[in-house]
Amino acid sequence: MRHPRPDDPDLPLADLMTRWPQTVPVFVRHRMLCVGCLVSPFHTVIDACAEYHLDEEAFLAELMQAADPG
């Protein structure tokens, strides 16, 4: 079985935030309403970045750092 990764383009936001709760502050810092959103089980980081007009690469780098700060 493959282990999920925070940079998986198909990973739903709800799964990302459940598996790596330390990423939640990244969404909050960007004033994103993804935390607790009813659409988060269906949206990915790609979708959220498009919705909030964020640089996907930079946002994903922040998420990866939060998920594994070591």
N, C-alpha and C positions, 0 to 999 in steps of 0.2 A: 504494500500500500504506500502510495506516495505521500510525503509530508507536505502540508500546505505551506506556502511562503507568502509573506506580505506583498511581494511584487508580482504575484500571479495575476495576470490581466483578467482572468475569469472569476476571481475570488469576490463574492459579494461583500459589500461593506459590513453588513451585520456579522458575517463570519470573521472578517478581519478584526473588528472591534471586540468580538467575543474571545477570540484566540489570543489577541494582543491588546488587552485593555489599556496598556500604556500608550497606545496610539490615539486614544480619545482626545487628549489635550491638543494634539496636532490639529484635529478637526475644529475644536473649539477656538484655538488661536487664530484660525483662518475665518472664524465666524460662519462656519458651515453648520447647517441644521441637520446633518446626517445622523448625529447621535440620537437614537430613539425614533428616527423617521420611519414611517410605515413602508417606504420604498427601499430602505437600506438592504433588505434581503434580496433585492433584484438589481440594484445598482452596483457598479464596480468603481474603482478609483478613476478609471478612464471617464466614466459617466459623470462622476462628481466633479472632476476637474473641468470637464466641458461645461457643466451647469454653472459652476462658479468662476469660470474664466481664469483658471489657475494654470500655471506651467506644470504640466504633468510630471516631467522629469524631476523638477525641484521639489514638488510636493511628495512624490514617491520617495525621494532621498530622505526627506524629513520623516516619513513613516518608517522607512527601513532603519534609520538611526534610533527612533523611538522603540521599535520592536526589538532591536538588538544593540543596546548602547555599548556593549563590550567590544 
